Amino acid sequence: MAMKRLISLCRRFQRDKRFEADYRAVIQEYVELGHMTKITTDNCTDDGYFLPHHGVIKESSQTTKLRVVFDGSAPTTTGVSLNDVLHTGPKLQDDLFFILLRFRSHQYVITGDVEKMYRQFLVRPEDRKFQQILWRNSDGEVDTYQLNTVTFGLSAAPDLAIRCLKQLADDGGHR
């Protein structure tokens, strides 16, 4: 599935050079920030998982026009996807109605936005084999990469990120 999607993505690159340049820039940013690491075929394991990926353009976005989406819901040859077997955890964030209600009950409030939030949290090295991707570099060779951080597109991502933020608040709340 991942190879078929990569071939399809490369066909789109041939039709839309701007899309290709933007996509390659996002992938390069992943590498430069250490969010993704190229691995050798020696490090690939049979019990790993290759995530198909594609780009989504959001023209109205102020910061990120193109987002690379990793498809954890894509079924494997067995018919089961990575999202099917991941533990998603309990819902940790209140419904929007209750968040807004609390927000309006105080005279002053503070809000914030964590840039590239999921990508701020590292995945244990032994679990990264489940976040492998195929990528065709500029010279045409297909390379294998591992995603090192929590991945947008996996069903467990919201739970992992919010749980980490709550734990950080609990650990540092006394300061």
N, C-alpha and C positions, 0 to 999 in steps of 0.2 A: 504494500500500500504506500509506504513512504517513498519508494523509488518511483512509482507511478505518479504520485503527486509532484515529485521533484521534476520529472519530465514535463508534466503539464505546466508547472511554473516556468520552466525554461522556455517553453513555447510562447508563453505570455511575454516573457522578456524580449523575445525576438520581435513581437508586435509593438511593445511599449517600452522604449529605451529609458524614459523618465522613471517609470515604475521599477525597472531593473536597477537603475542607479540608486534610487531611494532604498530599495530592498537590500542591496549590497551594503549600503551605508549603515543600515540597522544591524545587519549581521556583523559587520566590522566593529560596530560599537559594542556588541555583545562580547566579542573577542577582546577588544582593548580594555574593557571594564572587568574582565575576568569572569563574566557571567556564562561563558561558554569556552570550552577547551577542545582543541583538535586532539583526537586520539588515533593511535595506530590500529591497524586491523588485529594486531596481537592482543590489544586491550579490549576488543569487542568480545562479548560473551553471548552464548546461545540463549541464555535466560534473560537477556536484556529486552528493551523495547525501543523501536524506532518511531518517533513521533512525526507524522506528516505535518507540514506547515504551509501556510499561505499568507498572503498579505491582505489587509483590510485598509482601505483608504477612507479617511474621515476629513473631508475638506474643511469642515467647520472647526476643527481642533486648532487651538492656539499653539500647542506645543508639539504634538506628534501627529503629523498628517498620515503617516503609514505605520500601522502596527502589524508586526508579525505574530500570527496566531498559531499556536501549536495545538494540533487536534488530538487531544487525549480521548475523544469519543470515537475515533476511527477504529472500526473493528479489525482484528487480526485475521489470519486465515482460519482461526478456530471460531470466529464470530464474536469474540469477546474483546472489548477495548480496555485500555489501561484505566479509564475512568470507571469501568464496571467493577474493577477489583480494588480500587483505592478506597480507603476509609475516609469519608468526608467529615466525620466528626459532627458534633451538635451545632446547631445554629447559635453563634456567639454574638451576633449583632442584633440589637432590637429592631422591630419594625420601624419603618420611617415615621409613621404617625407618632410613636412614643418618643422617638428622637426629637422630632419637631416640637412636641409638647414640652419636653424638658428644656429644650433650647429657648422657648418663649417664656419660661417661668422665672428667668433671671434677668437682672438689669443689664449685666455684661456677660458676654460669652467669648470664648476663644475657639477658633477653628484652625485647622491645618490640613495640609495635603502632603503626603509622603510621595515624592517623585519616584516613579517606577517601583511602587511599593513591593510587589512580589519579588522583584529582582534584588531587594535589599537583604534577603534571607537565604543563606547557603543551605544546600541540601547535603546530607552526609555523603561522603565520597562513595561508600558502598551502595548507595541508592541511586547514584547518578546514571547507572547503566540502564535505568528505566526511562531516562530522558535523553536518548541519543537521537541525533538528526543526521540526515544526509544533506550535503551542500556541495553544489558544483562551483568550484572556484573559477576565477577569471580565465585560467588556461584550459578549462574544460574538464579537469579531473574531478571526480566525485570523492569528497572527503567525509569522514565521520567525525562528528563533534558530540560532546556531552554537555548538556546544560547543567551549570553548577548551582543555579539558584531555583527558588520556587518558580514554577512555570505557569504563566497565564494560559489558560486553556485546560488545566487539570482540575478535576472536581474537588480535590483536596486543597487547592491553593488558598481560597478564602479562609478556611479554618486554620491553616498553617500560619498565614500572615497575621490574622487577628489574634490568634493564640500567642504568638511571639510578642506582639505589641502589648497585650495584657500582662504577659509575664515580665516584660521590661518595666512596665508601670508598677507592678507589684514589687519587683526587686529594687527599683530606685525611688519608690514613692516616699520613702522617709527622708530623702535628701532635699 
